[in-house]
Amino acid sequence: HLEAAYAQLARDAQAPGLHVACSATFAMRWLVPQLAVFYRSHPHIRIRLSMTSAREMRHEGADLIIAWDLSTYGEADRHRAIELAPVHFG
């Protein structure tokens, strides 16, 4: 059983993956609850989630960063950003 489990883990590690970095609040309140839906549609893709502060996100080596404030990002990063929804604070 141990050898079979190890072989399965090794196969799973070879699957394509996506490293997502975002704030802990966003991850817990929205992203993690949505992962079940994602995994049903894409069971072969592994998600690695880094929950970190906005200042540390750029240094996580993530494939995708979900951030609400781009003011601390360089021009090239802001140019590549995709707006997901308007955000207003008051």
Order of alpha helices (4+ residues) and beta strands (2+ residues): alpha-beta-alpha-beta-beta-alpha
